[in-house]
Amino acid sequence: MENNELDSIVEGKQQIRYKPGETIIKQNTSSTYVICVRDGLAKVYVEGIKGKSLVVRLIKKLDFVTGGDLFNGNVQRFTISAVTPVTCCLINTTKLSQLFSENNRFAVELLRHHAKQNNALLDKLVVLTQKYMPGRVADTLLYLKNDIFKTNPFSVPLTRQDLADMSNMTKESLVRILQQFKSSNLIKTDGNTIEILNEEALQEISKNG
């Protein structure tokens, strides 16, 4: 990307700070922006019937979410809300679309990123529909350690309900399985801090579903 192209994208961008719990993007509303996280942690989730939500991914510093009218119309298919204090840049998709048509290399990279997002959602769908609850919880813990926080132990600024929504189960079921993992010395918890003691065993639980 040339400097003048970068200037064109950055020009007119909105940078907004959100408090924990505040909505960044609302499902089923119109939006013509791509969300780029400058700092903090946010959750991307689908709001289902009867108030039930499914957290499909977390986004952190330097992540961005394509959507709006760039690829799939201007109606958002998910809600994004801040988990911690979050600073976001909102980039107008009109400028991205223009650059997409003018710069082949940028277009390829953006399509790769979009495909990566879609593949991650498909993988999540497989996990939630084909694995038993222990496998889903194991996947959630491994995802938090290896993809989000990249450290062990790690402090989780998510509620138990958030973790349950990531695993597509009730909070009571999640707490019960976490207790089973603790009793088996697979993990250790201290408040919101989780330490994985036996990652190989968790990977086996994940593999066997």
Solvent accessible surface area in square Angstrom, and as a share of the most:
residue,aa,sasa,rsa
1,M,79,0.35
2,E,111,0.50
3,N,123,0.63
4,N,107,0.55
5,E,31,0.14
6,L,88,0.44
7,D,89,0.46
8,S,52,0.34
9,I,12,0.06
10,V,64,0.37
11,E,121,0.54
12,G,71,0.68
13,K,68,0.29
14,Q,76,0.34
15,Q,71,0.32
16,I,57,0.29
17,R,178,0.65
18,Y,27,0.10
19,K,144,0.61
20,P,77,0.48
21,G,61,0.58
22,E,74,0.33
23,T,67,0.39
24,I,16,0.08
25,I,16,0.08
26,K,95,0.40
27,Q,26,0.12
28,N,107,0.55
29,T,56,0.33
30,S,80,0.51
31,S,13,0.08
32,T,47,0.27
33,Y,59,0.22
34,V,2,0.01
35,I,4,0.02
36,C,34,0.20
37,V,0,0.00
38,R,118,0.43
39,D,81,0.42
40,G,20,0.19
41,L,11,0.05
42,A,0,0.00
43,K,38,0.16
44,V,3,0.02
45,Y,32,0.12
46,V,57,0.33
47,E,58,0.26
48,G,44,0.42
49,I,144,0.73
50,K,200,0.85
51,G,74,0.72
52,K,102,0.43
53,S,27,0.17
54,L,49,0.24
55,V,2,0.01
56,V,23,0.13
57,R,50,0.18
58,L,3,0.02
59,I,0,0.00
60,K,55,0.23
61,K,117,0.50
62,L,141,0.70
63,D,33,0.17
64,F,53,0.22
65,V,8,0.04
66,T,4,0.03
67,G,4,0.04
68,G,0,0.00
69,D,63,0.33
70,L,23,0.11
71,F,69,0.29
72,N,64,0.33
73,G,41,0.39
74,N,64,0.33
75,V,52,0.30
76,Q,7,0.03
77,R,135,0.49
78,F,34,0.14
79,T,1,0.01
80,I,1,0.00
81,S,5,0.03
82,A,3,0.02
83,V,20,0.12
84,T,32,0.19
85,P,96,0.61
86,V,3,0.01
87,T,22,0.13
88,C,0,0.00
89,C,9,0.05
90,L,15,0.08
91,I,26,0.13
92,N,52,0.27
93,T,0,0.00
94,T,88,0.51
95,K,60,0.25
96,L,11,0.05
97,S,45,0.29
98,Q,104,0.46
99,L,9,0.05
100,F,57,0.24
101,S,87,0.56
102,E,115,0.51
103,N,22,0.11
104,N,124,0.64
105,R,162,0.59
106,F,29,0.12
107,A,12,0.09
108,V,67,0.39
109,E,91,0.41
110,L,7,0.04
111,L,87,0.43
112,R,152,0.55
113,H,44,0.20
114,H,37,0.17
115,A,48,0.37
116,K,147,0.62
117,Q,21,0.10
118,N,64,0.33
119,N,85,0.43
120,A,53,0.41
121,L,69,0.34
122,L,106,0.53
123,D,91,0.47
124,K,38,0.16
125,L,103,0.51
126,V,74,0.43
127,V,28,0.16
128,L,16,0.08
129,T,94,0.55
130,Q,139,0.62
131,K,42,0.18
132,Y,168,0.64
133,M,61,0.27
134,P,50,0.31
135,G,0,0.00
136,R,34,0.13
137,V,1,0.00
138,A,0,0.00
139,D,31,0.16
140,T,8,0.04
141,L,3,0.01
142,L,21,0.10
143,Y,60,0.23
144,L,0,0.00
145,K,33,0.14
146,N,62,0.32
147,D,71,0.37
148,I,15,0.08
149,F,52,0.22
150,K,141,0.60
151,T,70,0.41
152,N,60,0.31
153,P,66,0.41
154,F,4,0.02
155,S,73,0.47
156,V,1,0.00
157,P,56,0.35
158,L,5,0.02
159,T,82,0.48
160,R,63,0.23
161,Q,81,0.36
162,D,15,0.08
163,L,2,0.01
164,A,0,0.00
165,D,14,0.07
166,M,3,0.01
167,S,1,0.00
168,N,53,0.27
169,M,11,0.05
170,T,78,0.45
171,K,86,0.36
172,E,122,0.55
173,S,19,0.12
174,L,2,0.01
175,V,72,0.41
176,R,114,0.42
177,I,1,0.01
178,L,7,0.03
179,Q,94,0.42
180,Q,84,0.37
181,F,9,0.04
182,K,72,0.30
183,S,84,0.54
184,S,70,0.45
185,N,107,0.55
186,L,17,0.08
187,I,3,0.02
188,K,111,0.47
189,T,30,0.17
190,D,113,0.59
191,G,58,0.56
192,N,84,0.43
193,T,47,0.28
194,I,0,0.00
195,E,46,0.21
196,I,8,0.04
197,L,87,0.43
198,N,62,0.32
199,E,48,0.21
200,E,139,0.62
201,A,26,0.20
202,L,0,0.00
203,Q,90,0.40
204,E,88,0.39
205,I,45,0.23
206,S,14,0.09
207,K,164,0.70
208,N,106,0.55
209,G,17,0.17
